[in-house]
């Protein structure tokens, strides 16, 4: 099974798009409801990271599918909270893993000795 689908030259998460299509197909008013938004969020969070492809896929979904006001507010709030913790955790681990910068050993120059002039 392909993980990605390409639309107008851009790569998107196929599973997220398929899920969205199934959520709005053949029932209701074709909008993404609060329950649907919860399912989308769960799908995004399933791998415990928010990849660039998932971000662009969600941007595509937001532009091309209609959300109820409740679903829109819920999804935006929850994805920000969750993605924010991932970014903060990534920054913390990155700073812990970075080795301390090594100082270059610089040879100290001795001050030029002042020669006493003999008279």
Secondary structure, 3 states (H helix, E strand, C coil): CCCEEEECCEEEEHHHHHHHHHHHCCCCCCCECHHHHHHHHHHHHCCCCCCHHHHHHHHHHHHHCCECHHHHHHHHHHHHHHHHHHHHHHHHHHHHHCCCCCCCCCCCCCCCCCCCCCC
